[in-house]
Amino acid sequence: MKTGAIVYVVGGESIIDEGFDMIREVRSLPIKADRVEVVSPIAGHFDVMDAWWMLIEKGMKRVVCMLAEIVNGSEIRLTGRELRLCG
């Protein structure tokens, strides 16, 4: 069964350092999934439903939503909270 992950980045948009590459930072996170989508006002999708639909459309049978935060304007860290999406 293919697994998809949504990384929902919350907070910190106002303190991001210049040259910060959110997509590269998310790819460096220890996420075990076949495909990862990002939800953030500055990169990726703007809402979880959009990212969820994209993963379902790409054949993912299980989708997990992970919360992440921007730390010090230059790093993304997973908060440890996960939501299993179903429907």
C-alpha positions in Angstrom: 0.0 0.0 0.0 1.4 3.4 -1.0 1.7 6.0 1.7 1.5 9.8 1.1 2.5 12.5 3.6 1.3 16.1 3.9 3.7 18.4 5.7 1.6 21.2 7.1 3.9 24.1 8.0 2.5 26.4 10.6 3.8 29.7 11.9 7.1 31.6 11.3 6.2 33.0 7.9 7.2 36.5 9.0 10.7 35.5 10.2 12.0 33.4 7.3 15.5 34.1 6.2 16.3 35.3 2.7 17.2 32.3 0.5 15.3 29.8 2.6 14.2 26.9 0.4 11.2 25.3 2.1 10.9 22.4 -0.4 14.5 21.4 0.1 14.2 21.6 3.9 11.1 19.4 3.8 12.9 16.8 1.6 15.6 16.6 4.3 13.1 15.6 7.0 12.9 11.9 8.1 9.6 11.1 6.5 8.8 7.6 5.4 6.4 8.0 2.5 6.2 7.3 -1.2 5.2 10.9 -1.9 5.3 14.1 0.1 3.3 17.3 -0.4 3.8 20.6 1.4 1.0 22.9 2.7 2.2 26.5 3.5 1.3 30.0 2.6 4.7 30.6 1.0 5.3 27.3 -0.9 3.4 24.3 -2.0 -0.4 23.9 -1.6 -2.6 26.4 0.3 -4.8 23.9 2.0 -4.7 20.3 3.2 -7.6 19.2 1.0 -5.7 20.3 -2.1 -2.6 18.3 -1.1 -4.8 15.3 0.0 -6.5 15.2 -3.4 -3.2 15.4 -5.2 -1.9 12.4 -3.2 -5.1 10.3 -3.8 -4.9 11.2 -7.5 -1.3 9.9 -7.6 -2.4 6.5 -6.1 -1.7 6.9 -2.4 -4.0 4.6 -0.3 -2.9 5.9 3.1 -2.3 9.6 3.8 -0.8 11.1 6.9 -0.7 14.8 7.7 2.3 15.9 9.8 2.6 19.2 11.5 5.9 21.1 11.2 7.1 24.5 12.2 9.8 27.0 11.1 12.6 27.4 13.6 14.9 30.4 13.6 13.8 31.4 10.2 16.0 28.8 8.5 14.9 25.3 9.5 11.8 23.2 9.5 11.1 20.8 12.4 8.3 18.2 12.7 6.3 18.8 15.8 5.5 15.1 16.4 1.8 15.6 15.8 0.2 13.5 13.0 -3.3 13.3 11.7 -4.5 10.3 9.6 -6.8 11.5 6.9 -9.7 9.3 5.8 -12.8 9.7 3.7 
